[in-house]
Amino acid sequence: MLLPPILPHNPALWSWLRSVHTVLAFTLFGLVLAHIGAALFHGLIRRDGVLQSMTGRKTVL
């Protein structure tokens, strides 16, 4: 099944969109890693209950 073209064939536009896509993909990946790191920091180092509140578990003091 062939889909109709969204935009006309333009190599310069394709190159620009591919570059933007790559930058956005790495930015999203870095953001996910930063959130995982922050969650682990709160859960393993600070132990301030932030990780438990995000996961929905109750803390027992």
N, CA, C and O atoms as CSV, one atom per row, in Angstrom:
chain,resi,resn,atom,element,x,y,z
A,1,MET,N,N,0.846,-1.173,0.000
A,1,MET,CA,C,0.000,0.000,0.000
A,1,MET,C,C,0.891,1.235,0.000
A,1,MET,O,O,1.738,1.396,0.878
A,2,LEU,N,N,0.703,2.082,-0.958
A,2,LEU,CA,C,1.480,3.307,-1.061
A,2,LEU,C,C,0.687,4.488,-0.512
A,2,LEU,O,O,-0.478,4.687,-0.855
A,3,LEU,N,N,1.332,5.253,0.332
A,3,LEU,CA,C,0.694,6.447,0.861
A,3,LEU,C,C,0.992,7.623,-0.045
A,3,LEU,O,O,2.064,7.683,-0.647
A,4,PRO,N,N,0.064,8.557,-0.154
A,4,PRO,CA,C,0.328,9.734,-0.990
A,4,PRO,C,C,1.361,10.628,-0.307
A,4,PRO,O,O,1.431,10.662,0.922
A,5,PRO,N,N,2.156,11.345,-1.082
A,5,PRO,CA,C,3.166,12.222,-0.490
A,5,PRO,C,C,2.518,13.376,0.275
A,5,PRO,O,O,1.521,13.949,-0.165
A,6,ILE,N,N,3.096,13.700,1.416
A,6,ILE,CA,C,2.598,14.823,2.217
A,6,ILE,C,C,3.141,16.133,1.656
A,6,ILE,O,O,2.422,17.127,1.554
A,7,LEU,N,N,4.406,16.116,1.301
A,7,LEU,CA,C,5.081,17.291,0.744
A,7,LEU,C,C,5.729,16.905,-0.573
A,7,LEU,O,O,5.979,15.723,-0.809
A,8,PRO,N,N,6.003,17.862,-1.425
A,8,PRO,CA,C,6.715,17.536,-2.658
A,8,PRO,C,C,8.143,17.066,-2.351
A,8,PRO,O,O,8.719,17.412,-1.320
A,9,HIS,N,N,8.685,16.287,-3.251
A,9,HIS,CA,C,10.041,15.767,-3.098
A,9,HIS,C,C,11.034,16.928,-3.109
A,9,HIS,O,O,11.143,17.660,-4.093
A,10,ASN,N,N,11.754,17.081,-1.997
A,10,ASN,CA,C,12.714,18.170,-1.867
A,10,ASN,C,C,13.874,17.685,-1.006
A,10,ASN,O,O,13.723,17.576,0.211
A,11,PRO,N,N,15.033,17.390,-1.605
A,11,PRO,CA,C,16.166,16.865,-0.836
A,11,PRO,C,C,16.653,17.811,0.273
A,11,PRO,O,O,17.069,17.347,1.334
A,12,ALA,N,N,16.607,19.114,0.042
A,12,ALA,CA,C,17.062,20.056,1.070
A,12,ALA,C,C,16.132,20.014,2.283
A,12,ALA,O,O,16.593,20.030,3.424
A,13,LEU,N,N,14.832,19.961,2.035
A,13,LEU,CA,C,13.866,19.875,3.128
A,13,LEU,C,C,14.011,18.559,3.865
A,13,LEU,O,O,13.941,18.529,5.094
A,14,TRP,N,N,14.212,17.476,3.140
A,14,TRP,CA,C,14.397,16.163,3.751
A,14,TRP,C,C,15.621,16.176,4.657
A,14,TRP,O,O,15.574,15.645,5.767
A,15,SER,N,N,16.703,16.768,4.202
A,15,SER,CA,C,17.928,16.837,5.002
A,15,SER,C,C,17.696,17.638,6.284
A,15,SER,O,O,18.143,17.238,7.359
A,16,TRP,N,N,17.004,18.757,6.170
A,16,TRP,CA,C,16.734,19.591,7.343
A,16,TRP,C,C,15.828,18.856,8.334
A,16,TRP,O,O,16.083,18.863,9.539
A,17,LEU,N,N,14.767,18.223,7.821
A,17,LEU,CA,C,13.856,17.496,8.695
A,17,LEU,C,C,14.543,16.316,9.370
A,17,LEU,O,O,14.250,16.014,10.527
A,18,ARG,N,N,15.437,15.655,8.679
A,18,ARG,CA,C,16.174,14.530,9.277
A,18,ARG,C,C,17.068,15.031,10.401
A,18,ARG,O,O,17.159,14.389,11.448
A,19,SER,N,N,17.727,16.162,10.203
A,19,SER,CA,C,18.575,16.734,11.252
A,19,SER,C,C,17.752,17.143,12.467
A,19,SER,O,O,18.139,16.876,13.605
A,20,VAL,N,N,16.626,17.786,12.225
A,20,VAL,CA,C,15.752,18.193,13.329
A,20,VAL,C,C,15.234,16.962,14.071
A,20,VAL,O,O,15.176,16.960,15.301
A,21,HIS,N,N,14.865,15.935,13.346
A,21,HIS,CA,C,14.381,14.702,13.948
A,21,HIS,C,C,15.455,14.078,14.832
A,21,HIS,O,O,15.154,13.611,15.930
A,22,THR,N,N,16.699,14.065,14.371
A,22,THR,CA,C,17.797,13.507,15.152
A,22,THR,C,C,18.017,14.295,16.436
A,22,THR,O,O,18.179,13.706,17.505
A,23,VAL,N,N,18.024,15.616,16.341
A,23,VAL,CA,C,18.229,16.454,17.527
A,23,VAL,C,C,17.090,16.239,18.519
A,23,VAL,O,O,17.340,16.097,19.716
A,24,LEU,N,N,15.863,16.211,18.050
A,24,LEU,CA,C,14.723,16.009,18.942
A,24,LEU,C,C,14.739,14.619,19.575
A,24,LEU,O,O,14.371,14.464,20.739
A,25,ALA,N,N,15.157,13.621,18.824
A,25,ALA,CA,C,15.231,12.264,19.372
A,25,ALA,C,C,16.269,12.192,20.492
A,25,ALA,O,O,16.001,11.617,21.546
A,26,PHE,N,N,17.445,12.768,20.272
A,26,PHE,CA,C,18.463,12.759,21.324
A,26,PHE,C,C,18.040,13.602,22.518
A,26,PHE,O,O,18.354,13.256,23.657
A,27,THR,N,N,17.341,14.692,22.280
A,27,THR,CA,C,16.836,15.523,23.377
A,27,THR,C,C,15.830,14.747,24.212
A,27,THR,O,O,15.890,14.784,25.441
A,28,LEU,N,N,14.912,14.050,23.569
A,28,LEU,CA,C,13.936,13.248,24.293
A,28,LEU,C,C,14.624,12.143,25.087
A,28,LEU,O,O,14.269,11.898,26.240
A,29,PHE,N,N,15.590,11.482,24.491
A,29,PHE,CA,C,16.331,10.418,25.173
A,29,PHE,C,C,17.059,10.982,26.393
A,29,PHE,O,O,17.044,10.367,27.460
A,30,GLY,N,N,17.692,12.141,26.245
A,30,GLY,CA,C,18.378,12.771,27.375
A,30,GLY,C,C,17.413,13.165,28.475
A,30,GLY,O,O,17.735,13.042,29.657
A,31,LEU,N,N,16.237,13.635,28.102
A,31,LEU,CA,C,15.227,14.008,29.092
A,31,LEU,C,C,14.743,12.786,29.864
A,31,LEU,O,O,14.560,12.852,31.079
A,32,VAL,N,N,14.538,11.691,29.178
A,32,VAL,CA,C,14.135,10.454,29.854
A,32,VAL,C,C,15.227,9.994,30.812
A,32,VAL,O,O,14.936,9.617,31.947
A,33,LEU,N,N,16.486,10.023,30.365
A,33,LEU,CA,C,17.591,9.631,31.244
A,33,LEU,C,C,17.697,10.551,32.451
A,33,LEU,O,O,17.963,10.079,33.557
A,34,ALA,N,N,17.496,11.853,32.268
A,34,ALA,CA,C,17.553,12.797,33.386
A,34,ALA,C,C,16.443,12.501,34.392
A,34,ALA,O,O,16.677,12.567,35.599
A,35,HIS,N,N,15.250,12.180,33.923
A,35,HIS,CA,C,14.154,11.865,34.840
A,35,HIS,C,C,14.416,10.562,35.598
A,35,HIS,O,O,14.132,10.476,36.793
A,36,ILE,N,N,14.949,9.564,34.923
A,36,ILE,CA,C,15.286,8.316,35.600
A,36,ILE,C,C,16.371,8.569,36.644
A,36,ILE,O,O,16.291,8.065,37.764
A,37,GLY,N,N,17.383,9.351,36.273
A,37,GLY,CA,C,18.442,9.682,37.223
A,37,GLY,C,C,17.925,10.452,38.423
A,37,GLY,O,O,18.337,10.190,39.553
A,38,ALA,N,N,17.030,11.399,38.192
A,38,ALA,CA,C,16.463,12.169,39.303
A,38,ALA,C,C,15.612,11.279,40.207
A,38,ALA,O,O,15.652,11.418,41.429
A,39,ALA,N,N,14.852,10.378,39.618
A,39,ALA,CA,C,14.037,9.465,40.427
A,39,ALA,C,C,14.929,8.568,41.274
A,39,ALA,O,O,14.645,8.349,42.451
A,40,LEU,N,N,15.999,8.050,40.692
A,40,LEU,CA,C,16.923,7.214,41.463
A,40,LEU,C,C,17.640,8.022,42.534
A,40,LEU,O,O,17.875,7.519,43.632
A,41,PHE,N,N,17.985,9.252,42.232
A,41,PHE,CA,C,18.626,10.128,43.214
A,41,PHE,C,C,17.715,10.330,44.428
A,41,PHE,O,O,18.163,10.246,45.572
A,42,HIS,N,N,16.442,10.596,44.167
A,42,HIS,CA,C,15.496,10.803,45.272
A,42,HIS,C,C,15.227,9.499,46.022
A,42,HIS,O,O,15.036,9.509,47.238
A,43,GLY,N,N,15.212,8.383,45.302
A,43,GLY,CA,C,14.895,7.112,45.946
A,43,GLY,C,C,16.044,6.488,46.686
A,43,GLY,O,O,15.845,5.880,47.738
A,44,LEU,N,N,17.260,6.626,46.156
A,44,LEU,CA,C,18.401,5.928,46.751
A,44,LEU,C,C,19.300,6.815,47.615
A,44,LEU,O,O,19.912,6.327,48.566
A,45,ILE,N,N,19.385,8.089,47.303
A,45,ILE,CA,C,20.319,8.962,48.027
A,45,ILE,C,C,19.586,9.841,49.033
A,45,ILE,O,O,19.898,9.820,50.223
A,46,ARG,N,N,18.623,10.605,48.560
A,46,ARG,CA,C,17.932,11.531,49.467
A,46,ARG,C,C,16.902,10.842,50.347
A,46,ARG,O,O,16.679,11.252,51.486
A,47,ARG,N,N,16.274,9.799,49.826
A,47,ARG,CA,C,15.243,9.043,50.557
A,47,ARG,C,C,14.208,9.981,51.180
A,47,ARG,O,O,13.880,9.871,52.362
A,48,ASP,N,N,13.702,10.904,50.361
A,48,ASP,CA,C,12.770,11.916,50.851
A,48,ASP,C,C,11.308,11.629,50.492
A,48,ASP,O,O,10.443,12.478,50.708
A,49,GLY,N,N,11.032,10.458,49.954
A,49,GLY,CA,C,9.661,10.089,49.660
A,49,GLY,C,C,9.161,10.508,48.286
A,49,GLY,O,O,8.025,10.199,47.926
A,50,VAL,N,N,9.980,11.201,47.519
A,50,VAL,CA,C,9.542,11.652,46.189
A,50,VAL,C,C,9.342,10.454,45.264
A,50,VAL,O,O,8.349,10.400,44.539
A,51,LEU,N,N,10.255,9.505,45.275
A,51,LEU,CA,C,10.116,8.326,44.417
A,51,LEU,C,C,8.876,7.531,44.804
A,51,LEU,O,O,8.147,7.060,43.930
A,52,GLN,N,N,8.629,7.377,46.085
A,52,GLN,CA,C,7.455,6.642,46.531
A,52,GLN,C,C,6.173,7.364,46.122
A,52,GLN,O,O,5.192,6.713,45.763
A,53,SER,N,N,6.164,8.682,46.168
A,53,SER,CA,C,4.958,9.408,45.756
A,53,SER,C,C,4.738,9.284,44.248
A,53,SER,O,O,3.596,9.311,43.789
A,54,MET,N,N,5.810,9.148,43.478
A,54,MET,CA,C,5.661,8.987,42.033
A,54,MET,C,C,5.179,7.583,41.680
A,54,MET,O,O,4.418,7.408,40.728
A,55,THR,N,N,5.621,6.579,42.449
A,55,THR,CA,C,5.231,5.204,42.150
A,55,THR,C,C,3.925,4.814,42.807
A,55,THR,O,O,3.356,3.777,42.468
A,56,GLY,N,N,3.429,5.622,43.747
A,56,GLY,CA,C,2.164,5.345,44.401
A,56,GLY,C,C,2.291,4.455,45.615
A,56,GLY,O,O,1.280,4.021,46.166
A,57,ARG,N,N,3.520,4.169,46.052
A,57,ARG,CA,C,3.718,3.333,47.236
A,57,ARG,C,C,3.759,4.203,48.476
A,57,ARG,O,O,4.241,5.335,48.436
A,58,LYS,N,N,3.260,3.679,49.559
A,58,LYS,CA,C,3.297,4.380,50.845
A,58,LYS,C,C,4.623,4.089,51.534
A,58,LYS,O,O,5.141,2.975,51.458
A,59,THR,N,N,5.166,5.093,52.203
A,59,THR,CA,C,6.410,4.902,52.963
A,59,THR,C,C,6.060,4.634,54.412
A,59,THR,O,O,5.132,5.223,54.967
A,60,VAL,N,N,6.818,3.738,55.009
A,60,VAL,CA,C,6.654,3.428,56.419
A,60,VAL,C,C,7.839,4.019,57.151
A,60,VAL,O,O,8.987,3.668,56.877
A,61,LEU,N,N,7.558,4.924,58.090
A,61,LEU,CA,C,8.638,5.560,58.832
A,61,LEU,C,C,8.965,4.818,60.085
A,61,LEU,O,O,9.858,5.225,60.828
